[in-house]
Amino acid sequence: MDSPYHISVSVAVPTFNREAVLIETLEQVLAQDPPADEVLVVDQTPEHEPETEAYLHARHEEGKLRWIRHSPPNLNAARNRAVWETACEVLILIDDDVDLVPGFIEKHARNYDDPTILAVAGRTIQANGNTPAAKATPWVRPLGFEPFALDGTERLQRVASFIGANHSVRVSAIRAVGGYDPHYVGPLYNESDAALELSKLPGRVVFDPEAKVDHKQMPGGGVRKASSQSHPEYWMSFSTVYFHMKHFFPGWYFWKQVFFVQFRRRVFYKRALTRPWRMPWSVLSYGYSIGRAARICRQARRERRAASVVVPPSCGNSVTEHRKAA
């Protein structure tokens, strides 16, 4: 591939129920100088407004991007679609409601001149405010990694977390760990899980504050909304328990988090405390989360081992193919 970079680079934008803001984001991606070698739009929206539909169809037909229809909506499954579809060596993943700095793609890409770098966490300014590093990822210190604030300005050489709105991965590395784990539901731990899996490989994850986005956090829609629709009460507890079970069981940190910190947070939360008659149901739901996490954790290990060896067949690379198949 004839790339403007030392290594070929793809930008992937998973999207769900976004209209004008998606177009704004894609226009910024396509205006980057130097440009990406490939732009993938993994679209989980059942039906767009006419203007958005026309825009995506036109850019796809012009070859400026690949419009990939994907269902059912699932945050990490959409990311995996990009992981297995891309023909490039580096994949930059951004949310569908961000503003990019000039040279954003190049700022990510230049990190991969170093063959030891497996992934890059970019600086992200959240419209609703950034969570302090100590609260956002309390588990990194016990593992010996450097905590960082998403809006930090200092480059760090060994981290183990990133945010879905702005990170990049070496494609060979993310495929080697089986991609992003689609068992997560809701907005918690999706990216942290992938970062920890990558950190187990020879190499490292870095934080590069120059690769910056402003995340608008628009209400309604979004890939996180797609992952969290129509789930019962246990769904948030499950992601929390599953993450800690997968990465920390049977160590002391697992027991502390699951049976004290997270139990208190997921069972004795404000809504449950103001409705004490729901407390037994909250306890039962949390217990169900533990059982379900244990079962799926074993299943996920088997699936990820298989996925790291066998590359899945192509999912199809165009909206036209998808529609014909449907």
C-alpha positions, 0 to 999 in steps of 0.5 A: 500500500502506497502510504504517506506514512512509514506505516499504513493507517486506517481511521475507523468510526463506529456509529449509531443513530448519529446524523449531522454530527457524524457528517461533521466528524467525517468531514474532519477526518477526510480533511486531514493532511496527510490523509488516512490510507483508509476510512471505515464507517461501521454503521449500526444505525437501522435507518438514517435521515435522508441527508445522512444516507445521501452523504454516506452513499456519495462518499462511499461511491467516490471511494473516500470511505468504506461504509460498512453496515453492521448489526446487531449494535454492539460497541466492541463488535463494531470495533472488531468489524473494523479490526478484521476489515482493515487492510492497514497496519495501524487502526485509529478509532474515534467516536462519531462526535469528536473534533480533531486537531490538525495533523491528528492522523499523523500524530498517531501514526508517527508513534508506530515508527517505534516497533515496540509500540502496540497502541496509543492513547490520545488526549481527550477533552470531554465536554462533560468534564474529565475524571481524575486519573486516580478515579478513572483507572484505579487498577493500573497502579497495582499492575505497575502501570502509569495512571494518566488523566485523559486531558493530561499534557505529559507524554507517558511511555507505559500505560494500560488504558485508553478511551474509545473516543481516541486511541489507535492500535497496531492491527497485528497486535489487536488481532493477536489478542482476539480483538475487542471483547464483545461480551461487555455491555454498557459504557464500562471497561470496554477499552480498558479490557483491550488495553490490558490484553495488549499490555500482556504482549511484548511491547507497550501502550503509550499516552501521546497528548499531541494526538488530541480530540475534543469529545462532544459527548452528544446526547442520544445515539452513539456507540455506547448507547447502542451497547446499553439498550434494553438490558436488565438491571444486572447489565452494569454490574456484569461488566464491572464484575467480568472485568475484575474477574477476567484480569484480577481473579484470584488476587486480593484486588479482585476480592476487594473490588467485587465483594466490597468496592463494587458491591457497595457501588452497584447494590447500595446506590442512591436509587436502591437506597431510596426504594428499600423494597428493591434492595433484595432484587439488587443483591440478587442481580449482583449475584447473578452478575457474578455467576454470569461473569464466571461462565462467560469469562471461561467462554471468552478465554476459549473464544479469544484463544481461537480468534488469535489463531484463526482469522475470521472470513471477510465480513464483506466490505460494502454497504451494497453487499450488505443490502444484497445479503439482506 
